[in-house]
Amino acid sequence: MPLSLQNKKIIISAGASGIGWTTAKVCLSRGAIVYLCDINNKSLNKIKKHPLTNKKLFSYECDASDEDEVSNFFNQIYKKTKKIDALINNVGVAGPTGTIEKLNSDDWEQTLKINVISHFYFTKLAIPMLKKNKGGSIINISSGAGIMGFPLRSPYAASKWAVIGVTKTLAMELGKFKIRVNAICPGTIKGDRMIRVIRDKAKFLKTSKKKIEKDFISMASMNCWIYEEDIGKMCSFLISNDGEKVSGQTIPVDGNATRMD
């Protein structure tokens, strides 16, 4: 039987599409109450048609890189609940592709702002709500690039390594409050983002998209794509009571990726 998340209250950033929305659906299917935000109004409008909207699913527009908007998002949640069981810091961008001497400084800074600083905004406001709950889970979505590095994607790799450092530090700071903090490192996820990454890398290397796609799949010992639902299931485990002693860990969900090149 799937792990129960009955009535557990979960916040998900960038939750209206991709890994965020798939994780939201996994959690909802296991009984959770989900508060999600996203910058994409089109995706949010689709979600508002979900049968659990305004019952167990609440969605809000929010630019995760804007501290004032994140604060407003939490103010809206606070009207509904004063405590939560989990925060999933899912927001992130792929960033630019290229060798470091050819990358734009603004693109570098924006990648770090969204992939790292936004996690700070959300975590800072979520911690008091987790403390009121007398425990809970923070899950930071990092990447295989946060373990191994990623040629031609230096700002992305730098941001994802930073997420690991924040995770380890927070686990030490919050353990006494029974708040556990872990990082999930997805492998090569089949979806829209990887389509763009493959396109950009193929363009930069002047080769075919098919060759780049084959190379990405071959990076894992299991020679497979990872699916968004795989990440949702790992999040569900870490939030559930079965994951109550797991903290400070970097958890790859990647089919045993051995390289990223």
N, C-alpha and C positions, 0 to 999 in steps of 0.2 A: 504494500500500500504506500502511496506517496506520503512524505512527511507532512504533518499537520502544521499549518501556520494560523490556525483558527483565531480570528480577531487580533492578530498581531498587526500593529500599525507601522507602515513602512513608507519612507520618503525615497523617491527616486528622481535624481536629476537627469535631464535629457531623456525623459521617459516616454516620449510620444512615438518613437520609431526605433528600429534596430534592436540592439541588445536591451535597451531600457524598456521598450514596450513588450518585448517577448518575456523579459523577466517579470514585468508587472503582471502579465497574463498567467505565468506560472504561479506567482504568489497569490493572485486572486483565486485561481483554481484550487488552491490549498487553504482557502478561508481567510486570507489576509485582507486588511483594509489598506488601500494604496493611495498615497498622495504624490502625484507626479507633476513635474513642470517641464516645459520645453519652450524654445524660442520659435519653433515652427508652428504657426497658427493653423496652417492647412492640416497638419497631422493632428493637432489638438481638436479641430472640428470633427474629424473622423472619429476620434475617441469618444467624443460627447454622445455618440449614437450607441455606445456600448451599453448593454442592459443593466450593468451594475453602476453606471454613472449616477452620482449623488446618493448612492446607497453604500457601496464599498469602494468606489473609485471616484477620486476627485482630481481634476486636472486644472492646471493654471499656466498662463503664459508668463515666461520669465527668461531673461537673458542672464545665464549663469555667470557671465564675466562681469556683470554689473552688481556691485555690492548692494546698492539701494534696492534693486529689483529682487535680489535674493532675500533681503530683509523683509520686503513686502510679501513675498511668497510665504515666508515663515509666519508673518503676522496673520495671514489668512488661514493657515493651518491651525494656529494657536486659538482661533475662534472655535475650532471644532474639537481640539484635543490639546491637553497640556503636556502629554507625554507620548513618546513613541518607543517602538521596539527596535527599529533599525533605520539606518541611513545607507543608501547605496549611491556613492559618488560615481555616477556613470558618465557624466558629461566629458566630451573630449573631441578633438579634431585631429585629422591625419597630418595636417601641416604640409609644408612645401616639400618637393622632391628635388634633390640636386646635391652636388658637392658643396661643402661648407663655404668655400670662397665665392660661390656664385649665388648664395642665398641672400634674400633681402632681410635687413635687420627688423623691419616691422613685422614680417611674417614670423620670424623667430620669436619675437616678444609676444605676439598674439597667440602663438601655439602654447607658450608657457603660461600665459595668463589664463587661457581657457582650461588647459589640462592640469594645472597645478593650483593656481591661485583661487580658482572657483571652488576647488575642494576645500580650501581653507574657509571660504565664506560659508559654505554649507555646514561644514563640521563644527565650526565655532558656534553656530546657532542651534545645531542639533544636540550638542553635548548636554546642555542643561535639561533638555527634554528626555534624554536617555537617563540622566541622573535621577530625575523624578520617577522614572520607571524602575529605578533600582537595578539597572543593568540593561544590556542589549548588545546590538551588533552594528559596527560600522564596516562597510565593505567598500574598498577603493578599487576601481577597475584600472589596472595597470596594463601590461602587455608583455609578450615575449621580448619586445624591444627593451623592456625595463629590466631584463635579466642578461640579455646577450648583446645589446646594441643593434643597430640597424643601418647598414650602409645606405647613403643617399637620403637618410631621413633623420639627420642629427637632432633637430629641435624636438621631434617626436620622441626619439630615444631618451634625450635629456629629460624631458618632462615625465616620462614613464619611470625612469630611474628615481626621479625626485619623489614620485608617488610611493615607491617602496620605502624610501627613507622616512617619509611622513608616517607611513603605516607602522613601521617598527617603533618609532618614537611615541606615537599615540598609544600603542599597545602597552608600553611601559608606563605612560602617564595615567592611563585610565583603568588599568587592571584592578586597582583597589576599589573601584566603583562597580566592578563586575561588568564593565563594558569591554567587549572584545573587539579587536580591530585586525582585519585581514585584507590582503590584496589578492585579487584574482588576475591572472595573466592569461588572457585569451590568446590562442594561436591564430591561425589563418582562418578568419571567420568568413563564411560564404555570405555575401550580401553586397549592398550598394557601395559601401565604403571601399571594400577590396576591389570592386570593379574600377573605381576611380584610381586607386593606388596602382593597380596593374596597368591601367591606361597610361598614367603619368610616367611610370618606370619604363614601360615599353617605348614611349616617346623619347625619354631622356637617353636611353641606350640604343635607340634606333633599331629596335627588334620587334618581333610580333608579340601581341598580347597573349596569344596561345602559349608561346614559349615561356613568358613570364609567369603565367598561371600554373603551368606544369612545374616550374621551378619552386613556386611557393608551396605547392602541395607536397613536393618531395622533401621539404625541410623537416617534416615530421616522420618519425619511425613508422607510424601507422599509415603513412602515405594517404592522408585523408584531409578533407575540409573539417573545420569545427563549425557547429551550428549555434545560432544565438540561443536556442533552448538549452544547450549544454551549459552555457554560462548562467542562465536562469535557474537551472537545477542546482548548481553549486551555490548560488546565492541563497536559495531556499534552504539548503542544508546548513549553511553558516548562520542563518537567522533562527533556525529551528532549535528546539531543546537538545537535539542530538549533537549540535555543534557548540554546546555551551562551554566546553573547555578548550576550544581551538582559538588561539589568538596570537598575533604577531607573526603570522605565517604569510609567505608568498606562495600562492597556489597556482601552478600552471594548469590550464585546461587546454591542451595543445597537441594531443596525440604523441607526446614526447618529441617536441621540436628540438633539434640538435644544432640548428644554425638559422641565421637570418641574413642572407646575403644575395 
